[in-house]
Structure formats: structure tokens, C-alpha cells
Amino acid sequence: MIILASTSQTRQSMLRNAGLAFTSVAPGVDEAHLVASNPSWSPREVALQLADAKAADVSRRHPDALVIGADQVLALGSRVYAKPTTMQQCRQHLLELKGQTHLLISSVVCARSGATQWFHTAEASLEMRQFSDEFLEQYLNMVGMDCTSSVGGYKIEGLGLQLFENVEGDHFTILGMPLLPLLSFLRSTGEINS
């Protein structure tokens, strides 16, 4: 049995589209507290440690299942951005990212009986264009509060794509889970057919 330690619709869709049979369980991890308690973590460590904490938490509650935990952070230099919580915060994040190149760092961890069995972290580089103030307001009006559902205030699989000048990296990493390495691991362990 495979469990995704996430209620993310995007991650669930990725696994479903890849043909995986799984259930989804929300992890009981206080992400903000964990990050605040470890201020020396690099953005890459934040993504990996949060993915690991989610997988371990759900795995302890479902010891016979293979549990997949995933997390993504947006980093501009050494600053890590959390999901915006308000429309004003979305606007502020997009203005700070405008004309800059930022990283999306996605980690995936597999655990069983509370112990990590495998992990992988990948990065994608995204260059946001110099959009106009008018475009920003139009964008925010069109997406509404949906801008609070992902880091950076955008979903690149939708209208958020228009915010970008250049994107380098794996599509699944950008969506929040390095799917191809995960599938390879699942095949190597016999969880899915090879």
C-alpha cells in the first residue's frame, strides 16, 4: 500500500496521472515551527527536512505502508518564501520576484515504519519577467485567492506561466515533486511494476 502524506491536489494528480494506486493522508507537521526552530537550514535543507517530517509522521501512523512525503520551497538567494496568506502578500511576493531568477526546490522522501528509505531533491530555476503594474493587477483579479495556494503566488501550470521569461528544470520539480526519480525508486522496490 502506498500513502501520499499530502492533501495537495497537484501532487495527487501527478501520482494519479502516472497510474499509481494510493491513498492521501494529511501529515500532522507544524511546518512553520519546524523551520523557525532550525534557522541555520539552507533552502535545500528546508525542503528535504519538511518532506522527511511529513513522511515520518504519516509512516508512524501507518507502519505497513510505503509513505511518500514531499515539500517545495521557493528561494530567492538565501530567502525562503512561504505560501502567501493574503492577496496583499501575493502582490508583495510577486513584486519582489519580478525581474529576478528564483529557485523552486522540491524534495520527495519515502518512509516505512517511521524510517526514511529513500529521498531525492531537485531544483528548477525560474526567471520572472518585468511585467507591468497593470498586468499584475489583472493577473491577481483573475486568479483571486487561488494565489495563496502555492509558493510565490503563482501556479505555473496555469495563468502564472505568463509571469515568466525563462524556466529551466524538470516540469514535475516545478509542480512540487520530482516524479521520475520517485517512480524509478518505486519500481526498484517492487511497489510498482517495472
C-alpha positions in Angstrom: 0.0 0.0 0.0 1.2 3.5 -0.9 0.2 6.6 1.0 0.8 10.2 -0.1 1.5 12.3 3.1 -0.2 15.3 1.5 -3.6 16.7 0.6 -2.1 18.7 -2.3 -4.4 18.3 -5.3 -1.4 18.9 -7.6 0.7 16.1 -6.1 -2.3 13.8 -6.0 -3.0 14.5 -9.7 0.7 13.8 -10.6 0.5 10.3 -8.9 -2.9 9.5 -10.4 -1.8 10.6 -13.9 1.2 8.3 -13.5 -1.1 5.4 -12.8 -0.3 4.9 -9.1 -2.9 3.5 -6.7 -2.5 5.3 -3.4 -4.4 7.0 -0.5 -3.9 10.5 0.7 -3.4 11.3 4.4 -2.7 14.8 5.8 0.5 14.9 7.8 0.4 16.4 11.3 3.6 18.5 11.0 3.8 22.2 12.1 6.0 23.3 9.2 6.4 26.9 10.4 7.5 25.8 13.9 10.0 23.3 12.4 11.6 25.9 10.1 11.6 28.5 12.8 13.4 26.1 15.2 16.1 25.5 12.6 17.2 28.9 11.3 20.5 27.6 10.0 18.9 25.3 7.4 19.6 26.2 3.8 16.6 26.4 1.4 17.5 22.9 0.2 17.6 21.5 3.8 14.2 23.1 4.5 12.6 21.3 1.5 14.2 17.9 2.5 13.5 18.2 6.2 9.9 19.1 5.7 9.3 16.3 3.2 11.0 13.9 5.7 9.0 15.1 8.6 5.7 14.6 6.7 6.7 11.1 5.5 7.8 10.1 9.0 4.7 11.4 10.7 2.3 9.5 8.5 4.5 6.5 8.3 4.4 6.1 12.1 0.6 6.1 12.0 0.6 3.6 9.0 3.7 1.4 9.6 2.9 -1.2 6.9 2.5 1.3 4.1 5.2 3.0 2.0 4.6 6.7 2.6 5.6 9.4 0.2 6.3 12.9 1.7 7.1 15.9 -0.4 7.7 19.6 0.0 8.7 22.5 -2.1 10.3 25.8 -1.2 10.9 28.9 -3.2 14.2 30.6 -2.7 15.4 34.0 -3.8 19.0 34.0 -2.8 19.0 32.8 0.8 15.5 33.9 1.5 12.8 31.2 1.6 9.3 32.2 0.7 6.3 30.6 2.4 2.9 30.4 0.7 1.3 33.9 0.8 -1.8 34.0 3.0 -3.5 37.2 1.7 -4.0 38.9 -1.7 -1.7 41.7 -0.5 1.0 39.2 0.4 0.7 37.6 -3.1 1.2 41.1 -4.6 4.2 41.8 -2.4 5.8 38.4 -3.2 5.3 38.8 -7.0 6.8 42.4 -6.9 9.8 41.0 -5.0 10.3 38.2 -7.6 9.7 40.5 -10.6 12.7 40.6 -12.9 14.6 38.1 -10.6 15.6 34.5 -11.0 14.5 32.3 -8.2 14.7 28.6 -7.4 12.0 26.1 -6.8 13.5 23.3 -4.7 11.4 20.1 -4.4 12.1 17.1 -2.2 10.5 13.7 -2.0 11.0 11.2 0.7 9.8 7.6 1.1 9.4 6.1 4.6 8.2 2.9 6.1 7.6 2.3 9.8 8.7 5.8 10.6 12.1 5.3 8.9 13.3 7.0 5.8 14.1 4.6 3.0 14.9 7.0 0.2 15.0 10.6 -0.7 15.6 12.9 -3.7 15.9 16.7 -4.0 15.8 18.6 -7.3 15.9 22.3 -8.3 14.4 24.4 -11.1 15.4 27.9 -12.0 12.7 30.4 -13.0 13.2 33.9 -14.3 10.2 36.2 -13.7 9.7 38.8 -16.4 9.4 42.6 -15.9 5.6 42.7 -16.0 3.7 45.9 -15.8 1.6 47.0 -12.8 -1.4 46.7 -14.9 -0.6 43.1 -15.8 -0.1 42.3 -12.1 -3.5 43.7 -11.1 -5.1 41.9 -14.0 -3.4 38.6 -13.0 -4.4 38.9 -9.3 -8.0 39.8 -10.3 -8.2 36.7 -12.5 -6.7 34.2 -10.1 -8.2 35.7 -6.9 -7.4 33.9 -3.6 -6.0 30.9 -5.6 -2.7 32.8 -5.5 -2.4 31.7 -1.8 -2.4 28.1 -2.7 1.3 27.9 -3.8 4.6 29.5 -3.0 5.3 32.6 -4.9 1.7 33.4 -5.6 1.5 31.6 -8.9 0.8 28.2 -10.5 3.0 27.9 -13.5 0.7 25.2 -14.9 -2.0 27.9 -15.4 -2.1 31.6 -15.8 1.0 32.0 -13.7 3.0 30.9 -16.7 2.6 34.4 -18.1 4.7 35.8 -15.3 7.9 34.2 -16.7 10.6 35.0 -19.2 12.6 31.7 -18.8 12.2 28.4 -17.0 14.9 25.8 -16.6 14.3 22.5 -14.9 12.1 19.4 -14.7 8.4 20.0 -15.0 7.4 17.8 -12.1 10.0 19.5 -9.9 8.3 22.8 -10.7 5.0 21.3 -9.8 6.3 20.2 -6.4 7.5 16.6 -6.6 10.4 15.1 -8.6 8.2 12.4 -10.1 10.6 10.5 -12.4 13.2 9.6 -9.7 10.3 8.7 -7.4 8.8 6.3 -10.0 12.3 4.8 -10.5 12.6 4.1 -6.8 9.1 2.6 -6.6 10.0 0.3 -9.5 13.3 -0.7 -7.8 11.4 -1.8 -4.6 8.6 -3.6 -6.4 6.0 -1.2 -5.2 5.0 -0.7 -8.9 5.7 -2.9 -11.9 9.0 -2.4 -13.7 
